[in-house]
């Protein structure tokens, strides 16, 4: 075999940004068989079947977006196509999606051994990026299935929605069994959370070779606080829009839930806990306090790009409704402060595409309590973080940790997360100086709006490679969906 076939692709003229490094290196990346085969200066272009000129752009590891909700408001088989196109547009090469039984998603209950194969069937051949799933044990039968989900399906991460005890996806609810699609003799409460933790801890003992990459994620809000404060805010009628929604789900509700979750993790000896989408000073302080109280627990702290880029005065108003809520500016600044201190582990999108006609109430479009919760944003994750981060002194190498390396390591994606020989050739090229204005009409998502509408960003994703294949370039998604399901640990 001649030298001409040494590489399938060489990406030349790039500035390589690696996590856990303190500098950016001018180098080329050689790709063979979908893997990074070589990184170094002046690779021999004669040894490559294809050469791509990176034009001096920053080359980051492909993003691992560890918090997405594909299929929550639209059929999974549709969402997988359009929202993975948006992911590719944003430099994301691995989409990790939260999935559960119950209302929304597939709108059915039952055991995961029947439910999850249907999820995988609907997903196959539709994602433009590689993908995996976190699953939420909603009843005791799901808890019993945890070892099977790990061993047979390669699901190593699980989730608890702490507020579902008496709250629905969008507000107060008195029909939890109907919403969660669990039996009348089941309760989705603190005791259930404890038993989920015990089930995961038992599975870690059963599979010690995978234990380090088995974890539990928690949406930390307390339903009782939220229910009481929602009633107060609505009855007073003093606040409207995003300020009202933030007040109805106050930051101390997050903090209290973090305390409860951490204590239960200690009680059950569950060592790997992910505290999702922390939004406020009180939430971050609570998370850091619990890390000091329980140093033997390996906590991970997550924030979303939405909570970093928006506050309650966002002009897009109701369109920015999300759980937990968008917060006042002082909370946003605290998130940035702690991220610059190295106290945040990763930044995600929490992408949940909710079309405009579903998002707002047709008769009372400005009523925040009638609007649906959640919005998309994976297409802006990298551009917004680089744009805002570089203003604040967040290094490019640190951004690579926050968007790729850290979530990959936590969630068993060992073939992802870095630019190093042997890993998947997932590369995103970024122009850190291109200024542009966000307009939803330019997004690949089917959502039709964005809470970031009109914001000017100072960096932009230009090209995305998935396992050495260009899937986004020059403003266009390229080719048919080639994303693969990632059975973890991979």
CORPE-V262549 format. One record per residue. N is the residue number from 1. RES is the residue in three letters. BURIAL is # if it has 16 or more other ideal C-beta (glycine too) atoms within 10 Angstrom, else .. Layout:
BEGIN
n=(N,N)
res=(RES,RES)
burial=(BURIAL,BURIAL)
END
This chain:
BEGIN
n=(1,2,3,4,5,6,7,8,9,10,11,12,13,14,15,16,17,18,19,20,21,22,23,24,25,26,27,28,29,30,31,32,33,34,35,36,37,38,39,40,41,42,43,44,45,46,47,48,49,50,51,52,53,54,55,56,57,58,59,60,61,62,63,64,65,66,67,68,69,70,71,72,73,74,75,76,77,78,79,80,81,82,83,84,85,86,87,88,89,90,91,92,93,94,95,96,97,98,99,100,101,102,103,104,105,106,107,108,109,110,111,112,113,114,115,116,117,118,119,120,121,122,123,124,125,126,127,128,129,130,131,132,133,134,135,136,137,138,139,140,141,142,143,144,145,146,147,148,149,150,151,152,153,154,155,156,157,158,159,160,161,162,163,164,165,166,167,168,169,170,171,172,173,174,175,176,177,178,179,180,181,182,183,184,185,186,187,188,189,190,191,192,193,194,195,196,197,198,199,200,201,202,203,204,205,206,207,208,209,210,211,212,213,214,215,216,217,218,219,220,221,222,223,224,225,226,227,228,229,230,231,232,233,234,235,236,237,238,239,240,241,242,243,244,245,246,247,248,249,250,251,252,253,254,255,256,257,258,259,260,261,262,263,264,265,266,267,268,269,270,271,272,273,274,275,276,277,278,279,280,281,282,283,284,285,286,287,288,289,290,291,292,293,294,295,296,297,298,299,300,301,302,303,304,305,306,307,308,309,310,311,312,313,314,315,316,317,318,319,320,321,322,323,324,325,326,327,328,329,330,331,332,333,334,335,336,337,338,339,340,341,342,343,344,345,346,347,348,349,350,351,352,353,354,355,356,357,358,359,360,361,362,363,364,365,366,367,368,369,370,371,372,373,374,375,376,377,378,379,380,381,382,383,384,385,386,387,388,389,390,391,392,393,394,395,396,397,398,399,400,401,402,403,404,405,406,407,408,409,410,411,412,413,414,415,416,417,418,419,420,421,422,423,424,425,426,427,428,429,430,431,432,433,434,435,436,437,438,439,440,441,442,443,444,445,446,447,448,449,450,451,452,453,454,455,456,457,458,459,460,461,462,463,464,465,466,467,468,469,470,471,472,473,474,475,476,477,478,479,480,481,482,483,484,485,486,487,488,489,490)
res=(UNK,UNK,UNK,UNK,UNK,UNK,UNK,UNK,UNK,UNK,UNK,UNK,UNK,UNK,UNK,UNK,UNK,UNK,UNK,UNK,UNK,UNK,UNK,UNK,UNK,UNK,UNK,UNK,UNK,UNK,UNK,UNK,UNK,UNK,UNK,UNK,UNK,UNK,UNK,UNK,UNK,UNK,UNK,UNK,UNK,UNK,UNK,UNK,UNK,UNK,UNK,UNK,UNK,UNK,UNK,UNK,UNK,UNK,UNK,UNK,UNK,UNK,UNK,UNK,UNK,UNK,UNK,UNK,UNK,UNK,UNK,UNK,UNK,UNK,UNK,UNK,UNK,UNK,UNK,UNK,UNK,UNK,UNK,UNK,UNK,UNK,UNK,UNK,UNK,UNK,UNK,UNK,UNK,UNK,UNK,UNK,UNK,UNK,UNK,UNK,UNK,UNK,UNK,UNK,UNK,UNK,UNK,UNK,UNK,UNK,UNK,UNK,UNK,UNK,UNK,UNK,UNK,UNK,UNK,UNK,UNK,UNK,UNK,UNK,UNK,UNK,UNK,UNK,UNK,UNK,UNK,UNK,UNK,UNK,UNK,UNK,UNK,UNK,UNK,UNK,UNK,UNK,UNK,UNK,UNK,UNK,UNK,UNK,UNK,UNK,UNK,UNK,UNK,UNK,UNK,UNK,UNK,UNK,UNK,UNK,UNK,UNK,UNK,UNK,UNK,UNK,UNK,UNK,UNK,UNK,UNK,UNK,UNK,UNK,UNK,UNK,UNK,UNK,UNK,UNK,UNK,UNK,UNK,UNK,UNK,UNK,UNK,UNK,UNK,UNK,UNK,UNK,UNK,UNK,UNK,UNK,UNK,UNK,UNK,UNK,UNK,UNK,UNK,UNK,UNK,UNK,UNK,UNK,UNK,UNK,UNK,UNK,UNK,UNK,UNK,UNK,UNK,UNK,UNK,UNK,UNK,UNK,UNK,UNK,UNK,UNK,UNK,UNK,UNK,UNK,UNK,UNK,UNK,UNK,UNK,UNK,UNK,UNK,UNK,UNK,UNK,UNK,UNK,UNK,UNK,UNK,UNK,UNK,UNK,UNK,UNK,UNK,UNK,UNK,UNK,UNK,UNK,UNK,UNK,UNK,UNK,UNK,UNK,UNK,UNK,UNK,UNK,UNK,UNK,UNK,UNK,UNK,UNK,UNK,UNK,UNK,UNK,UNK,UNK,UNK,UNK,UNK,UNK,UNK,UNK,UNK,UNK,UNK,UNK,UNK,UNK,UNK,UNK,UNK,UNK,UNK,UNK,UNK,UNK,UNK,UNK,UNK,UNK,UNK,UNK,UNK,UNK,UNK,UNK,UNK,UNK,UNK,UNK,UNK,UNK,UNK,UNK,UNK,UNK,UNK,UNK,UNK,UNK,UNK,UNK,UNK,UNK,UNK,UNK,UNK,UNK,UNK,UNK,UNK,UNK,UNK,UNK,UNK,UNK,UNK,UNK,UNK,UNK,UNK,UNK,UNK,UNK,UNK,UNK,UNK,UNK,UNK,UNK,UNK,UNK,UNK,UNK,UNK,UNK,UNK,UNK,UNK,UNK,UNK,UNK,UNK,UNK,UNK,UNK,UNK,UNK,UNK,UNK,UNK,UNK,UNK,UNK,UNK,UNK,UNK,UNK,UNK,UNK,UNK,UNK,UNK,UNK,UNK,UNK,UNK,UNK,UNK,UNK,UNK,UNK,UNK,UNK,UNK,UNK,UNK,UNK,UNK,UNK,UNK,UNK,UNK,UNK,UNK,UNK,UNK,UNK,UNK,UNK,UNK,UNK,UNK,UNK,UNK,UNK,UNK,UNK,UNK,UNK,UNK,UNK,UNK,UNK,UNK,UNK,UNK,UNK,UNK,UNK,UNK,UNK,UNK,UNK,UNK,UNK,UNK,UNK,UNK,UNK,UNK,UNK,UNK,UNK,UNK,UNK,UNK,UNK,UNK,UNK,UNK,UNK,UNK,UNK,UNK,UNK,UNK,UNK,UNK,UNK,UNK,UNK,UNK,UNK,UNK,UNK,UNK,UNK,UNK,UNK,UNK,UNK,UNK,UNK,UNK,UNK,UNK,UNK,UNK,UNK,UNK,UNK,UNK,UNK,UNK,UNK,UNK)
burial=(.,.,.,.,.,#,#,#,#,#,#,#,#,#,#,#,#,#,#,.,#,.,.,#,.,.,#,#,#,#,#,#,.,#,#,#,#,#,#,.,.,.,#,.,.,.,#,#,.,.,#,#,.,#,.,.,#,#,#,#,#,#,#,#,#,#,#,#,#,#,#,#,#,#,.,#,.,.,#,#,#,#,#,#,#,#,#,#,#,#,#,#,#,#,#,#,#,#,#,#,#,#,#,#,#,#,.,.,#,.,.,#,.,.,#,#,.,.,#,.,.,#,#,.,.,#,#,#,#,#,#,#,#,#,#,#,#,#,#,#,#,#,#,.,#,#,#,.,#,#,.,.,#,#,#,#,#,#,#,#,#,#,#,#,#,#,#,#,#,.,#,.,#,.,.,#,.,.,#,#,#,#,.,.,.,.,.,#,.,.,.,#,#,#,#,#,#,#,#,#,#,.,#,#,.,.,#,.,.,#,#,#,#,#,#,#,#,#,#,#,#,#,#,.,#,#,#,.,#,#,.,.,#,#,.,.,.,.,#,.,#,#,#,#,#,#,#,#,#,#,#,.,#,#,#,#,#,#,#,#,#,#,.,#,#,#,.,#,.,#,#,#,#,#,#,#,#,#,#,#,#,#,#,#,#,#,#,#,.,#,#,.,.,#,.,.,#,#,#,#,#,#,#,#,#,#,#,#,#,#,#,#,.,#,.,#,#,#,#,#,#,#,#,#,#,#,#,#,.,.,#,#,.,#,#,#,.,#,#,.,.,.,.,#,#,#,#,#,#,#,#,#,#,#,.,.,.,.,#,#,.,.,.,.,.,.,.,#,#,#,#,#,#,#,#,#,#,#,#,#,#,#,#,#,#,#,#,#,#,#,.,.,.,#,#,#,#,#,#,#,#,#,#,#,#,#,#,#,#,#,#,#,#,.,#,#,#,#,#,.,.,.,#,#,#,#,#,#,#,#,#,#,.,.,.,.,.,#,.,#,.,.,#,#,#,#,#,.,#,#,#,#,#,.,#,.,#,#,#,#,#,#,#,#,#,#,#,#,#,#,#,#,.,.,.,.,#,.,.,.,#,.,#,#,#,#,.,#,#,#)
END
